[in-house]
Amino acid sequence: MPTYDYICKECEERFEHFQTMSSEPLTQRPGCDRDACNVIRLI
């Protein structure tokens, strides 16, 4: 299972997440309680 790099557009925190290639990209950082948390997957 690949590891994807993400970055939060609000706080600019980078993190890695394991997920299958067929999974939908994350839209929020796991465990984040900020309403404005919006993440993008880095390629």
C-alpha positions in Angstrom: 0.0 0.0 0.0 1.6 3.3 -1.0 2.2 6.3 1.2 0.9 9.6 0.0 2.2 13.0 1.1 -0.4 15.7 2.0 -0.2 19.3 3.0 -2.9 21.3 4.8 -3.6 24.5 2.9 -4.6 26.3 6.1 -1.8 25.6 8.5 0.8 24.2 6.0 1.4 21.1 8.0 2.7 18.2 6.0 1.9 14.6 6.8 2.0 11.1 5.2 -1.0 8.8 4.9 -1.1 5.1 3.9 -3.9 4.3 1.5 -4.7 2.1 -1.4 -4.3 3.5 -4.9 -8.1 3.2 -5.5 -9.0 5.2 -2.4 -10.3 8.7 -2.7 -7.8 11.4 -1.7 -8.2 12.8 1.8 -9.9 16.2 2.2 -9.0 16.7 5.9 -6.1 15.7 8.0 -7.0 12.7 10.2 -7.5 13.9 13.8 -7.7 17.6 12.9 -10.6 19.4 14.5 -10.1 22.7 12.6 -13.1 23.6 10.4 -10.8 25.2 7.8 -8.5 22.2 7.5 -8.3 21.5 3.8 -5.6 19.2 2.5 -4.1 18.5 -1.0 -2.2 15.4 -2.0 1.3 16.1 -3.2 2.6 14.2 -6.2 
